[in-house]
Amino acid sequence: MIDGLDQNISKKLRAKNALLAFAILLGLVPVTTPSAQAQTFTDLHNFIGSDGGFSQSGLIRDSKGNLYGTTTVGGSVDQGVVFKVDASGHASVLHTFTAAPSDGGGPHAGLIRDKAGNLYGTTSGGGAYGAGTVFKLSKTRKFTLLHSFTGGSDGGAPYGGLIQDEAGNLYGDTQSGGNSTGLGVVFKLSKTGKLAVLHSFSGPDGANPYLTSLIMDAKGNLYGVTQQGGASNFGVVYRVSKSGKFTLLHSFAGGTGDGCEAMGTPAMDKAGNLYGTTEACGSSSEGTVWKLSKNGSETVLHNFDDSDNNDGAFPYAGVIIDAKGNLYGDTQVGGIDYGTVYELSPDGAITILHDFVGGSADGANPYGGLIRDAPGNLYGTTQNGGNNYGTVWKLAP
């Protein structure tokens, strides 16, 4: 099933494809990939459906180089899987979701892993009430349903992932449920399985967090974004303290001067500045990369503009940051037209590291965020491409 947001993107993409095809016909646009890339791309795994499909998750990586993630569909009953791809590219299914009352279904977010090697994640559906779950998967592949969302006061439809504090408590958000407005919640799940709602969104303070996970600072404050709500209903950046105090940090204004529809996971530098992406708006209506200083001042660092097919468009996934302050992310479309991986320097200069071209040896349409190892290799997933069910990939400098 394609939700409303994906339908909107599909309309944008069809219109963009039509313009691109016309330009190619006139000889105005080259059909080759831009040649300024010095990266080495490796297609680590192509999903085939039975082992998963259409991954929208980011990845995590253990000390042995194994990668872990989820797929939204695929598996034996087409409800998604938890997968592992080892350093040699061999893939295995660790769990197949069934959407049964004792299971989950349709995971969109990535996983986290504790020191013992247990994996934790969310599903947007399934569980006892059909409104999504929080789950644990042990090293021995034992599945434990930690919480079934009711869709009511405790929230429903968690499309984002989890974070874990040193005490083992889990934190996340849901797209719906909560108070009477049903616009989503920020929650805490204790080690004993008790769920506490830290904040229920009501609209002016944000609404409907989608495909986004939280981050936590050294003091235990949580930071996140919402796709909608705020002063202009274009999304917000917010903070929730350890005691549950909510602070609205920024309301996106939309239009050409700001972004709108904030998604993905934000990043924080050592000074406490926040960074992230918006899926839309900005000067070309194709999304932005933004910075929010500790004093609440927002700066648009980059406006995506793929009119020349050398940038990207519609970033879903947020950004990660390296020790030098460079940001890394991906776009769902743009470039040749199947999305890009980019690097953005502290002074705002963008470099396209990879252009997805689809096909069996590449991927198409990345939704999930990136991870980066010590040597600087980037890893991620694509929703499409490969064998038409998406891919897991590596990009080496």
C-alpha positions as CSV (number, residue, x, y, z in Angstrom):
1,M,0.0,0.0,0.0
2,I,1.3,3.5,-0.8
3,D,0.5,6.1,1.8
4,G,-0.5,9.7,1.0
5,L,3.1,11.0,1.3
6,D,4.4,8.4,-1.2
7,Q,1.5,9.2,-3.6
8,N,2.6,12.9,-3.4
9,I,6.2,12.0,-4.2
10,S,5.0,9.7,-7.0
11,K,3.2,12.7,-8.6
12,K,6.3,14.9,-8.3
13,L,8.5,12.2,-9.7
14,R,6.2,11.5,-12.7
15,A,6.2,15.2,-13.5
16,K,9.9,15.5,-13.1
17,N,10.4,12.4,-15.3
18,A,8.3,13.9,-18.0
19,L,10.3,17.1,-18.1
20,L,13.6,15.1,-18.1
21,A,12.5,12.9,-21.0
22,F,11.5,16.0,-23.0
23,A,14.9,17.6,-22.3
24,I,16.7,14.5,-23.3
25,L,14.7,14.3,-26.5
26,L,15.8,17.8,-27.3
27,G,19.4,17.0,-26.4
28,L,19.5,19.4,-23.6
29,V,20.4,16.9,-20.8
30,P,23.1,14.3,-21.0
31,V,22.1,10.8,-20.0
32,T,25.4,9.9,-18.4
33,T,26.1,10.0,-14.7
34,P,28.1,13.1,-13.6
35,S,31.8,12.1,-13.6
36,A,32.9,14.1,-10.5
37,Q,32.6,11.1,-8.3
38,A,35.7,9.4,-6.9
39,Q,33.8,6.9,-4.7
40,T,33.7,3.2,-5.1
41,F,30.2,1.8,-4.9
42,T,29.5,-1.8,-4.0
43,D,26.1,-3.4,-4.2
44,L,26.3,-5.7,-1.2
45,H,22.9,-7.4,-1.5
46,N,19.8,-7.4,-3.7
47,F,16.6,-8.4,-2.0
48,I,14.4,-10.8,-3.9
49,G,11.2,-10.7,-1.9
50,S,11.4,-13.9,0.0
51,D,14.3,-12.4,2.0
52,G,12.6,-9.0,2.3
53,G,11.8,-6.1,0.1
54,F,11.5,-2.3,-0.1
55,S,13.7,-1.4,2.9
56,Q,13.2,2.1,4.2
57,S,15.5,1.6,7.2
58,G,18.9,2.7,7.9
59,L,21.5,0.2,9.0
60,I,23.6,-0.6,12.1
61,R,27.0,-2.3,12.0
62,D,28.7,-4.5,14.6
63,S,32.4,-4.8,15.3
64,K,32.7,-7.7,12.8
65,G,31.3,-5.7,10.0
66,N,27.9,-7.3,10.0
67,L,25.0,-5.0,8.9
68,Y,21.5,-5.2,10.3
69,G,18.2,-3.6,9.2
70,T,14.6,-4.2,8.3
71,T,12.4,-4.3,5.2
72,T,8.9,-3.0,5.0
73,V,7.5,-6.0,3.0
74,G,8.7,-9.3,1.9
75,G,9.3,-12.5,3.8
76,S,7.0,-15.5,3.9
77,V,3.8,-13.4,4.4
78,D,4.9,-10.1,2.9
79,Q,5.0,-8.3,6.3
80,G,8.7,-7.6,6.3
81,V,11.8,-9.0,7.9
82,V,14.8,-8.3,10.1
83,F,17.9,-9.1,8.1
84,K,21.7,-9.4,8.5
85,V,24.3,-8.9,5.8
86,D,27.8,-10.1,6.7
87,A,31.0,-8.5,5.6
88,S,31.2,-10.8,2.6
89,G,27.7,-9.8,1.4
90,H,25.9,-12.9,2.5
91,A,22.4,-12.1,3.7
92,S,20.2,-14.0,6.2
93,V,16.7,-13.5,7.5
94,L,16.7,-13.2,11.3
95,H,13.0,-12.8,11.8
96,T,9.9,-12.8,9.5
97,F,7.0,-10.6,10.6
98,T,3.5,-12.0,10.4
99,A,1.4,-9.1,11.7
100,A,-0.1,-11.5,14.2
101,P,-1.3,-10.3,17.6
102,S,1.9,-11.7,19.1
103,D,4.1,-10.3,16.4
104,G,4.5,-7.1,14.3
105,G,4.2,-6.1,10.7
106,G,5.6,-3.5,8.3
107,P,8.7,-2.2,9.9
108,H,9.9,1.1,8.4
109,A,12.7,2.0,10.8
110,G,16.1,0.7,11.5
111,L,17.3,-1.2,14.6
112,I,19.5,-0.6,17.6
113,R,21.7,-3.1,19.2
114,D,22.7,-3.4,22.9
115,K,26.1,-4.6,24.3
116,A,24.8,-8.2,24.5
117,G,23.9,-8.2,20.8
118,N,20.2,-8.0,21.2
119,L,18.3,-6.0,18.6
120,Y,15.4,-3.7,19.2
121,G,13.0,-2.0,16.8
122,T,9.5,-1.0,15.9
123,T,6.8,-2.1,13.5
124,S,4.2,0.3,12.1
125,G,1.5,-2.4,12.2
126,G,0.6,-5.7,13.8
127,G,0.6,-6.5,17.5
128,A,-2.4,-7.1,19.7
129,Y,-4.3,-4.0,18.4
130,G,-2.9,-3.7,14.9
131,A,-1.4,-0.4,15.7
132,G,2.2,-1.3,15.8
133,T,4.8,-2.7,18.2
134,V,8.1,-2.4,20.0
135,F,10.1,-5.7,19.8
136,K,13.3,-7.3,20.9
137,L,15.3,-10.0,19.0
138,S,18.0,-11.8,20.9
139,K,21.3,-13.1,19.5
140,T,19.6,-16.6,19.3
141,R,16.8,-15.1,17.2
142,K,14.2,-15.3,20.0
143,F,11.5,-12.7,19.3
144,T,9.9,-10.8,22.2
145,L,7.0,-8.4,21.8
146,L,7.8,-5.7,24.3
147,H,4.7,-3.5,23.7
148,S,1.6,-3.4,21.4
149,F,0.3,0.1,20.8
150,T,-3.4,0.5,21.1
151,G,-3.7,3.5,18.8
152,G,-5.2,5.4,21.7
153,S,-3.5,7.3,24.5
154,D,-0.2,5.4,24.2
155,G,0.2,6.2,20.5
156,G,0.0,4.2,17.3
157,A,1.8,3.5,14.1
158,P,5.5,4.0,15.0
159,Y,7.3,4.7,11.8
160,G,10.5,5.8,13.5
161,G,13.1,3.8,15.3
162,L,14.3,3.7,18.9
163,I,17.2,4.9,21.1
164,Q,18.3,3.4,24.4
165,D,19.8,5.0,27.5
166,E,22.4,3.5,29.7
167,A,19.8,2.0,32.0
168,G,18.2,0.1,29.1
169,N,15.1,2.3,28.7
170,L,13.8,2.7,25.1
171,Y,12.6,5.9,23.6
172,G,10.7,6.6,20.4
173,D,7.7,8.3,18.7
174,T,4.5,7.4,17.0
175,Q,2.8,9.0,14.0
176,S,-0.7,8.8,15.5
177,G,-2.5,8.3,18.8
178,G,-2.0,10.2,22.0
179,N,-4.4,12.7,23.3
180,S,-7.8,13.5,21.6
181,T,-6.1,15.1,18.6
182,G,-4.4,11.7,17.7
183,L,-1.3,13.4,16.3
184,G,1.3,11.2,17.8
185,V,3.4,10.9,21.0
186,V,6.9,10.7,22.3
187,F,7.2,7.6,24.6
188,K,9.5,5.9,27.0
189,L,9.5,2.1,27.5
190,S,11.2,0.9,30.7
191,K,13.2,-2.3,31.0
192,T,10.2,-3.9,32.7
193,G,7.9,-3.1,29.8
194,K,6.0,-0.2,31.2
195,L,5.3,2.5,28.7
196,A,5.1,6.2,29.6
197,V,3.9,8.9,27.3
198,L,6.4,11.8,27.6
199,H,4.5,14.1,25.3
200,S,1.3,14.0,23.2
201,F,1.4,16.3,20.1
202,S,-1.6,18.6,19.7
203,G,-0.8,20.6,16.5
204,P,0.8,23.9,17.4
205,D,3.6,22.0,19.1
206,G,4.0,19.6,16.2
207,A,2.2,16.7,14.6
208,N,2.6,13.3,13.0
209,P,6.3,12.4,13.3
210,Y,7.1,10.2,10.3
211,L,10.2,8.2,9.4
212,T,12.1,9.9,12.1
213,S,14.0,8.8,15.2
214,L,15.1,10.7,18.3
215,I,18.5,11.6,19.5
216,M,19.7,12.1,23.1
217,D,22.3,14.5,24.5
218,A,24.7,13.9,27.4
219,K,22.1,15.2,29.9
220,G,19.4,12.9,28.7
221,N,17.3,15.4,26.7
222,L,15.6,14.1,23.7
223,Y,15.4,15.9,20.3
224,G,13.2,15.2,17.3
225,V,11.2,16.6,14.4
226,T,7.7,16.3,13.2
227,Q,6.4,16.2,9.6
228,Q,3.5,18.5,10.3
229,G,2.2,20.9,13.0
230,G,3.8,24.1,14.3
231,A,3.0,27.7,13.6
232,S,2.6,27.1,9.8
233,N,1.7,23.3,9.9
234,F,5.0,22.5,8.1
235,G,6.7,20.7,11.0
236,V,8.8,21.5,14.0
237,V,12.1,20.7,15.8
238,Y,11.5,20.0,19.5
239,R,13.2,19.0,22.8
240,V,11.8,16.9,25.6
241,S,13.8,16.9,28.9
242,K,14.3,14.0,31.2
243,S,11.5,15.2,33.4
244,G,9.2,15.4,30.4
245,K,9.3,19.2,29.8
246,F,8.5,19.9,26.1
247,T,10.2,22.9,24.3
248,L,9.4,23.9,20.8
249,L,12.7,24.9,19.2
250,H,11.7,25.8,15.7
251,S,8.6,25.9,13.5
252,F,9.3,25.5,9.8
253,A,7.8,28.3,7.7
254,G,7.8,26.5,4.3
255,G,7.7,28.5,1.1
256,T,11.0,29.3,-0.7
257,G,12.8,30.7,2.4
258,D,12.5,27.6,4.7
259,G,11.9,23.9,4.5
260,C,8.7,21.9,5.3
261,E,7.8,18.3,6.1
262,A,10.7,17.5,8.4
263,M,11.6,13.8,8.5
264,G,14.6,11.7,9.2
265,T,16.8,11.6,12.2
266,P,18.6,14.9,13.2
267,A,22.3,15.1,14.2
268,M,24.0,17.2,16.8
269,D,27.6,18.5,16.9
270,K,29.8,19.0,19.9
271,A,28.6,22.5,20.4
272,G,25.0,21.4,20.6
273,N,23.9,22.7,17.2
274,L,21.2,20.5,15.4
275,Y,21.2,19.5,11.8
276,G,18.6,17.8,9.6
277,T,16.5,17.8,6.4
278,T,13.1,18.7,5.2
279,E,11.5,16.7,2.5
280,A,10.0,19.6,0.6
281,C,9.9,23.4,0.2
282,G,13.0,25.6,0.0
283,S,13.9,27.7,-3.0
284,S,13.2,24.9,-5.6
285,S,10.5,23.1,-3.6
286,E,12.7,20.0,-3.4
287,G,13.8,20.0,0.2
288,T,16.5,21.5,2.4
289,V,19.4,20.8,4.8
290,W,19.1,23.0,7.9
291,K,21.0,23.9,11.0
292,L,19.5,25.0,14.2
293,S,21.9,26.8,16.7
294,K,21.7,26.4,20.4
295,N,20.1,29.8,20.6
296,G,17.3,28.7,18.3
297,S,18.5,30.4,15.1
298,E,17.8,28.4,12.0
299,T,20.0,28.5,8.8
300,V,19.2,26.7,5.6
301,L,22.5,25.2,4.6
302,H,21.4,23.8,1.2
303,N,18.4,24.1,-1.0
304,F,18.1,21.0,-3.2
305,D,17.6,21.9,-6.9
306,D,17.8,19.1,-9.3
307,S,16.8,21.1,-12.4
308,D,20.2,20.3,-13.9
309,N,20.1,16.7,-12.8
310,N,23.3,17.1,-10.7
311,D,21.9,17.6,-7.2
312,G,19.2,15.6,-5.5
313,A,15.6,16.0,-4.4
314,F,13.3,15.1,-1.6
315,P,15.6,14.0,1.2
316,Y,13.8,11.8,3.7
317,A,16.5,10.5,6.0
318,G,18.2,13.3,7.9
319,V,22.0,13.6,8.1
320,I,25.0,12.3,9.9
321,I,28.0,14.3,10.9
322,D,31.8,13.6,11.0
323,A,34.5,15.0,13.2
324,K,35.2,17.8,10.8
325,G,31.6,18.9,10.6
326,N,30.8,17.5,7.2
327,L,27.3,16.2,6.8
328,Y,26.3,13.1,4.8
329,G,22.8,12.1,3.6
330,D,20.8,10.8,0.7
331,T,17.9,12.0,-1.5
332,Q,14.9,9.9,-2.5
333,V,15.1,11.0,-6.2
334,G,17.2,13.4,-8.2
335,G,20.6,13.1,-10.0
336,I,20.1,10.7,-12.9
337,D,16.6,10.4,-11.2
338,Y,16.9,7.6,-8.8
339,G,18.4,9.5,-5.9
340,T,21.8,10.6,-4.7
341,V,24.3,10.3,-1.8
342,Y,25.8,13.6,-0.9
343,E,28.4,15.3,1.3
344,L,27.8,18.9,2.6
345,S,30.8,20.8,3.9
346,P,30.6,23.2,6.9
347,D,30.6,26.1,4.4
348,G,27.6,24.7,2.5
349,A,29.4,23.2,-0.5
350,I,27.7,20.0,-1.7
351,T,29.4,17.1,-3.4
352,I,27.4,14.3,-5.0
353,L,29.2,11.1,-3.9
354,H,26.9,8.7,-5.8
355,D,24.1,8.8,-8.3
356,F,21.7,5.9,-8.2
357,V,20.9,4.5,-11.7
358,G,18.7,1.6,-10.8
359,G,19.3,-1.8,-12.4
360,S,20.7,-5.0,-10.9
361,A,24.1,-3.6,-9.9
362,D,22.9,-0.5,-8.2
363,G,19.8,0.7,-6.4
364,A,17.1,3.3,-6.5
365,N,15.2,5.6,-4.2
366,P,16.9,5.6,-0.8
367,Y,14.7,6.4,2.1
368,G,16.8,5.4,5.1
369,G,19.7,7.2,6.7
370,L,23.4,6.5,6.4
371,I,26.0,5.1,8.7
372,R,29.8,5.8,8.4
373,D,32.6,3.6,9.7
374,A,36.1,4.7,11.0
375,P,37.8,4.5,7.5
376,G,35.0,6.7,6.1
377,N,32.9,4.1,4.3
378,L,29.2,4.8,4.0
379,Y,26.5,2.2,4.1
380,G,22.8,2.4,3.4
381,T,19.7,0.8,1.7
382,T,17.5,1.6,-1.3
383,Q,13.8,0.9,-1.5
384,N,14.0,0.0,-5.1
385,G,16.5,-1.2,-7.7
386,G,18.6,-4.3,-7.6
387,N,16.1,-7.1,-8.3
388,N,13.3,-4.6,-8.0
389,Y,13.0,-5.2,-4.2
390,G,15.8,-2.8,-3.1
391,T,19.4,-3.2,-2.1
392,V,22.0,-2.9,0.7
393,W,25.1,-0.9,-0.5
394,K,28.5,0.4,0.5
395,L,30.3,3.5,-0.7
396,A,34.1,3.7,-0.1
397,P,36.1,6.9,-0.4
